[in-house]
Each structure stands twice: as C-alpha cells, then as structure tokens.
Amino acid sequence: MGGASTAAPISALGALYWNPATISGMEHGELEVGMDLLFTQHRVDSTFGPFSGSTEAEPGTFPIPNIGWVHHLENSPVSLGLSVNAVAGFKTNVQSDPTNPVMSPQPTGLGRVSSEASFLQIAPVISYAVTDRISIGGGPVITSGQVGLEPFVFGSANSDSTYSSGRSSRYHWGGGLQAGVYFIPNEDWRFGASFKSPSWMEEFEFYGEDETGAPRELSAHIDLPMILSLGTAYAGFDKWLLAVDLRYIDYANADGFGDPATYDATGRLNGLDWSSVMAVAFGAQRAIGDRAFIRGGYSYNQNPVRESESFYNVATPLIYEHTLSVGGSYKLNEMLALNIAYSHFFENSRTGPIVMPGVGAIPGSSVTNEMSADVLSFGILMRQ
C-alpha cells in the first residue's frame, strides 16, 4: 500500500508501525512475521580538473526482519500490541579507485567507502476504544542500533590527514514514544493521526586506529527523527480500500543527520545537514473472491540531501524520492494467510562539489551519487 497505513490497518505490522490506535479497529487479533530483502544499486562519479571516473558499489543484500502481534482483550475496549521492526538502515561498499578522483586513496580522496547501519525498534502498544468510532493508542519505543563507517569522517583526522575506520564497539540503545488516534465517522471513511518522537540514542562509541595502527576511541551522536503522520481511507466502493497518508519527517533536528555539514579545526565533520521533508503515500487494495487481496501503492518524499551535500553523503546516499509497490495476500484458511510484495525505489541522483577540510568546495570539481533499490517482502499472518 506504499506505506499508506495511518488510517488503513490492513495488518498488524502496518498498524503498529504507522498508528498504534488503529489496532482497535482491526477485525481480528493476529501475529504477523515478515522479512524484507533490500537490494541497492549505488554508483559514485566524480571529476577534478581533467580527471574523472565512475565506481560501482557492491552493497549486496540487506535483510530486514519484522514481527507484529495484536490481541483484543475479551469483553474489553483494550487492545494490546507488540512490534519488532528494523526501522532504519543503509549499506554501501565502494572500493578505492585511483581512476575516480573522490575514491582515490587517502588523503587525496576518500579511499574505500564502506558504511552499514541498522536500527531495530521494540514497541509495546496499548490501544483503547473510547467509543465504537474513536480509539487512542500509544506506548514506548525502545531502539537498538549499530553503525559502521569507513572512513570515519565524524572523528578528527589523523596526523597524516587520513581518517580512521570506525565500527561501533557494541549495539547502542535509546528510546522514545509514539501515540495515535483513529476515527471512523461512518462505514465508508476512516481518519488517523500519529506522532513518533525522536529516538534519542546514547552516544555511539567506535573503535578505530591512528596512522601508526595504534587504537583510537571515536564517538558520534546519531538520533532517529520525529515523524508526524496524517491519513485517511475510503471503503465505499465494493471490495476496494483506498488510502492516502501525508507525513513529515524531521531530519533537520535529529542529531547526526541534521547537524551542519562543516568541518572543525581537526578535520571532523559535524553532521550530514539533511533537511526535514514532507512525504505522501497513496495505496489501494482490492478483494478477489473470499481469499485473495491485491494491493498497490505509490509514495513520494522530498529529498533530504541537497545537491551541495552530495560529497558528504557518499557513505549515506539515501536519496530516493519515488517508490512504486505491488503485492497481495492469500488466505489459506480462516486462520492463516501468506503475504508477498515488491517495491521499486526509482533511480535518483545528487551532484555537488568535492569539499576538503580547511579548503572548502573545490572549484571545477563534482561528485555524483546515483542510487536505486528494490525490496522483496514476504511473510505469514496468523489470526486468532
């Protein structure tokens, strides 16, 4: 459904993630277990004076597990839920390339660029049906994250102007909260709104090394952003469900993502300078007989990375704007259903100058990140 779930609780995972209040509106309690497989294509092009080159990344396949559970207490307006979601992450691996100026070995270029981040959230939820038509819900969100980055530009440069690699010394923890409201004015319309606070993470600590190979301890502040969602759904057409979501993602005020992309006197990069963005999602579901459902969705989000910040985001090129999704479900019986979906993140690019510590933007230089992605999702749903 393209993520249009704030007022369209078609399954436990979507309901719990986008609006906890909507679990009260689900017809049955259920357990949903799913897996996403993320395939990305990333290329880095750069020019510096008469030199230019292009290097393909080899990020491989990124698995994303998801579990959602919803239970309606008998003869009670209370519903309980629990989700375990891999909510954010990225991975790329671009080999050092002397023919590509920005990928040439340090300190001339960045050298090999390898990055990986994964954030897992555990979210217990309680929803209360105030009336037959309105419910409220919420709960805490516990977040665990691990990050690796080479070169580690969020730490000061070594004495030979090179940067250490850095991988978080352990999984780091943080938390936040979420809340939502769900309103059904009549049989055809549904409305929803939800709030996810930032996930405030403890300071990430990394192990690195200096130019002699001696150990270094590095650190960085990285939080996940606040998200506000509004949604509506319409079920007035026979066998159809239509949904629209409008979303605001506040990257600009999230540590690490929104901090200025400037170097301090030691060569340390302060942040990625991402902008806060608006996003919109459209989704549709049609029932085919009594057992099958087909779904489609489209989403658009503004790009959080400005053209001028392309160089800073070689390791974090999350520059998608347009996404198209298709999928469906098949009920094996009244208790068991299978889900499958495919999403394509259309290719997008950002181009900006090479920026060096103590020098600034290099005239006549450029760095272009090009990225697209595909996600295959599948799972099983067990109703109570």
C-alpha positions in Angstrom: 0.0 0.0 0.0 3.0 2.3 -0.4 3.1 2.9 3.4 -0.5 4.4 3.4 -1.5 2.8 6.7 -2.2 5.7 9.2 -6.0 5.2 8.7 -5.9 1.8 6.9 -5.0 -1.0 9.4 -4.9 -4.0 7.0 -2.3 -5.9 9.0 -0.5 -5.9 12.4 2.8 -4.7 11.1 1.4 -1.6 9.3 -1.0 -0.7 12.0 1.6 -1.0 14.8 4.3 1.0 12.9 2.2 3.9 11.5 -0.6 4.4 14.0 -0.9 2.3 17.2 -4.5 3.4 17.8 -5.6 1.6 14.7 -5.1 -1.9 16.2 -8.5 -1.3 18.0 -10.1 -1.2 14.5 -8.7 -4.5 13.3 -11.3 -7.2 13.0 -9.1 -9.9 14.5 -6.1 -10.3 16.7 -3.1 -11.6 14.8 0.6 -12.5 14.7 2.5 -11.3 11.5 6.0 -12.3 10.8 7.8 -10.9 7.7 11.1 -10.4 6.0 12.2 -7.7 3.6 15.2 -8.2 1.3 16.8 -4.9 0.2 18.8 -4.8 -3.0 20.5 -1.5 -3.7 22.5 -0.2 -6.7 24.9 2.7 -6.0 27.4 4.4 -8.2 29.8 7.3 -7.5 31.0 9.5 -10.3 33.4 12.4 -9.8 35.5 14.9 -11.6 38.5 17.0 -10.6 40.0 19.2 -13.3 40.8 16.9 -16.3 40.3 13.7 -14.2 37.1 11.9 -14.0 35.9 8.4 -13.1 33.0 6.2 -12.1 32.9 3.4 -9.5 30.1 0.9 -8.8 29.3 -0.1 -5.2 28.9 -3.8 -4.1 26.4 -3.5 -1.1 24.9 -6.9 -1.5 21.5 -7.9 0.0 20.3 -6.3 3.3 17.8 -8.5 5.3 15.1 -6.6 7.3 13.1 -8.7 9.8 9.7 -7.6 11.1 7.3 -9.0 13.7 3.9 -7.7 14.7 1.4 -9.0 17.3 -2.1 -7.7 18.1 -4.5 -9.1 20.7 -8.0 -7.8 21.6 -8.8 -8.4 25.3 -12.1 -10.2 25.6 -15.1 -8.1 26.6 -12.8 -5.1 26.9 -12.1 -1.9 25.0 -8.4 -2.5 25.4 -6.2 -4.0 22.6 -2.5 -4.9 23.1 0.2 -5.0 20.5 3.9 -5.5 20.2 6.1 -4.9 17.2 9.8 -5.7 16.5 10.9 -3.8 13.4 14.1 -3.0 11.6 13.1 0.6 11.1 16.1 2.3 9.5 19.3 1.4 7.9 21.6 1.5 4.9 24.6 -0.3 3.5 27.1 0.5 0.8 30.6 -0.6 -0.1 32.6 1.4 -2.7 36.1 0.1 -3.4 39.1 2.5 -3.6 39.6 3.6 -7.2 42.7 5.6 -8.3 40.9 6.4 -11.6 38.0 8.1 -9.7 39.2 11.3 -8.0 36.8 11.2 -5.0 37.5 7.4 -4.5 41.3 7.7 -4.8 43.3 6.6 -1.8 43.5 8.9 1.3 44.5 11.6 1.8 44.0 12.7 -1.8 40.4 11.2 -1.9 38.2 9.2 0.5 39.6 5.9 -0.5 37.4 2.8 0.2 34.0 3.9 1.4 32.1 1.3 3.5 29.1 2.0 5.6 26.4 0.0 7.4 23.7 1.0 9.9 20.8 -0.9 11.3 18.3 0.3 13.8 15.8 -2.2 15.5 12.8 -0.9 17.5 10.8 -2.8 20.1 7.4 -1.1 20.6 4.8 -2.4 23.1 1.5 -0.7 22.4 -1.9 -0.3 24.2 -5.0 1.0 22.4 -8.2 2.0 24.0 -11.5 2.2 22.1 -13.1 5.3 23.6 -16.3 4.6 21.6 -17.2 2.3 18.7 -15.8 5.0 16.4 -12.8 6.5 18.0 -9.7 5.0 19.6 -6.4 6.2 21.0 -3.2 4.3 21.5 0.5 4.6 22.2 3.5 3.3 24.1 7.2 3.5 24.5 9.7 2.7 21.7 13.0 1.0 22.6 15.7 1.3 19.9 18.9 -0.6 19.4 21.4 0.4 16.7 24.8 -0.5 15.3 26.8 1.7 12.9 30.0 1.2 10.9 31.7 3.8 8.7 35.0 3.9 6.7 36.5 6.5 6.6 35.2 7.7 9.9 34.8 11.4 9.0 32.9 12.1 12.2 36.2 11.9 14.1 39.2 14.1 13.8 41.7 13.3 11.1 45.0 11.5 11.9 48.3 13.4 11.9 48.9 12.3 8.2 45.4 13.8 7.2 43.9 10.3 6.8 40.8 9.2 8.6 40.4 6.0 10.7 37.8 3.4 10.0 35.1 3.1 12.7 32.7 0.4 13.8 30.5 0.8 16.9 32.0 -1.1 19.8 28.6 -2.6 20.6 24.9 -2.2 20.0 23.8 1.1 21.4 20.4 1.8 22.9 17.9 4.6 23.1 14.2 5.3 23.2 11.2 7.5 22.5 7.5 7.2 22.4 4.6 7.0 19.9 0.9 7.9 20.1 -2.0 8.0 17.7 -5.8 8.5 17.2 -8.1 6.6 14.9 -11.6 7.9 14.0 -14.4 6.1 11.9 -17.2 8.6 11.3 -19.2 6.2 9.2 -19.0 2.9 7.3 -17.1 4.4 4.4 -14.5 6.8 5.9 -11.6 6.4 8.3 -9.2 9.1 9.6 -6.0 8.7 11.6 -3.1 10.7 13.0 0.1 9.6 14.7 3.2 11.0 16.4 6.6 9.3 16.7 9.1 11.2 18.9 12.7 11.2 18.0 14.6 8.1 19.1 17.2 9.6 21.4 20.2 7.3 21.3 23.1 7.2 23.7 26.4 8.4 22.3 27.8 5.9 19.8 31.3 4.8 20.6 33.6 3.4 17.9 36.9 1.6 17.7 39.4 3.0 15.3 43.2 3.4 14.8 45.6 6.2 14.1 48.2 6.4 11.3 50.6 4.0 13.2 47.9 1.4 13.8 47.5 2.4 17.5 43.9 2.2 18.8 41.7 5.3 18.9 38.3 5.7 20.5 35.8 7.7 18.4 32.3 8.8 19.1 29.3 10.3 17.3 25.7 11.4 18.2 23.1 9.8 16.0 19.3 10.0 16.7 16.3 8.9 14.6 14.0 11.7 13.6 10.5 12.7 14.7 7.7 11.6 12.3 4.2 13.1 12.1 1.5 11.3 10.0 -2.0 12.1 8.9 -4.1 9.7 6.9 -7.5 8.9 5.5 -9.0 5.8 4.0 -12.2 5.2 2.0 -14.0 1.9 1.8 -17.2 3.0 0.0 -16.5 1.1 -3.2 -17.4 -2.6 -3.3 -14.3 -4.7 -2.5 -12.0 -1.7 -2.6 -10.0 0.1 0.1 -8.3 3.4 -0.9 -5.8 5.3 1.4 -3.8 8.4 1.5 -1.1 9.5 4.0 0.7 12.8 4.5 3.9 12.6 6.5 6.5 15.0 8.0 10.0 13.6 8.8 12.1 16.0 10.9 15.7 15.1 9.9 16.9 18.7 10.4 16.5 18.4 14.2 17.9 14.8 14.5 21.5 14.6 15.9 23.9 13.5 13.2 21.5 13.8 10.3 20.6 17.5 10.8 23.8 18.9 12.2 25.7 21.3 9.8 27.9 19.7 7.2 31.0 21.6 8.2 34.5 20.6 9.3 36.0 21.8 12.6 39.7 22.7 13.0 40.6 19.0 13.5 39.0 17.9 10.2 36.0 16.4 12.0 32.7 16.5 10.0 29.9 17.9 12.3 26.9 16.3 10.5 25.2 15.5 7.2 23.0 18.6 7.1 19.8 16.7 6.0 16.7 18.7 5.6 13.3 17.9 7.1 10.9 16.6 4.4 7.3 16.0 3.5 6.1 12.7 2.1 2.8 11.5 0.6 1.7 7.9 0.1 -1.2 6.5 -1.9 -2.4 2.9 -1.6 -5.2 0.7 -2.9 -6.5 -2.8 -2.0 -9.0 -4.9 -3.9 -10.5 -8.2 -2.6 -10.6 -11.0 -5.2 -13.2 -13.5 -4.0 -13.1 -14.5 -0.4 -9.4 -15.5 -0.1 -7.2 -13.1 -2.1 -6.3 -9.5 -2.0 -4.2 -7.5 -4.4 -2.5 -4.2 -3.4 -0.6 -1.3 -5.0 0.9 1.9 -3.8 3.0 4.9 -4.7 4.9 7.2 -2.4 6.8 10.4 -2.9 9.1 12.1 -0.4 11.2 15.3 -0.8 14.9 14.6 -0.9 16.6 15.3 2.4 20.0 15.6 0.7 20.7 18.9 -1.1 22.8 18.9 -4.2 25.6 20.8 -2.3 25.8 18.0 0.2 26.4 15.1 -2.3 30.1 14.8 -1.2 29.2 14.4 2.5 26.7 11.7 1.7 28.8 9.3 -0.4 28.5 6.8 2.5 24.8 7.6 3.2 23.2 8.2 -0.2 19.6 7.8 0.8 18.3 10.0 -1.9 15.1 8.2 -3.0 12.1 10.2 -4.0 9.6 8.0 -6.0 8.6 4.5 -4.9 6.2 2.1 -6.5 4.8 -1.0 -4.7 2.7 -4.0 -5.7 1.7 -7.1 -3.7 -1.0 -9.3 -2.3 -2.2 -11.8 0.3 -3.8 -15.2 0.0 -5.8 -16.8 2.8 -5.0 -20.5 3.1 -7.9 -20.7 5.7 -9.6 -18.6 8.2 -6.6 -18.6 10.5 -3.6 -18.4 8.1 -2.6 -16.0 5.2 0.5 -15.5 3.1 1.8 -12.1 2.0 4.2 -11.0 -0.7 5.1 -7.6 -2.1 7.7 -5.9 -4.3 8.8 -2.3 -4.1 11.0 -0.3 -6.6 12.8 2.8 -5.5 13.4 4.7 -8.7 16.9 5.9 -9.5 17.8 9.3 -8.3 21.0 11.3 -8.1 22.6 14.3 -6.3 25.6 16.2 -7.7 27.8 18.7 -5.8 31.4 19.8 -5.4 34.2 18.0 -3.6 34.7 19.7 -0.2 38.0 19.4 1.7 38.8 20.3 5.3 40.4 23.7 5.6 39.9 24.3 1.9 36.2 24.2 1.2 34.5 23.5 -2.1 37.0 22.8 -4.9 36.2 24.9 -8.0 35.5 22.7 -11.1 35.1 19.5 -9.1 31.9 17.4 -8.7 30.6 14.3 -7.0 27.5 12.5 -8.2 25.7 9.8 -6.2 23.3 7.7 -8.1 21.1 5.1 -6.3 18.1 2.9 -6.9 16.8 0.0 -4.9 14.4 -2.9 -4.9 12.7 -4.6 -1.9 11.1 -8.1 -1.9 8.8 -8.6 1.1 7.2 -11.8 2.2 5.6 -13.1 5.4 2.9 -15.1 7.1 -0.1 -13.9 9.1 -1.8 -16.0 11.8 -5.2 -14.8 13.0 -6.6 -15.5 16.4 
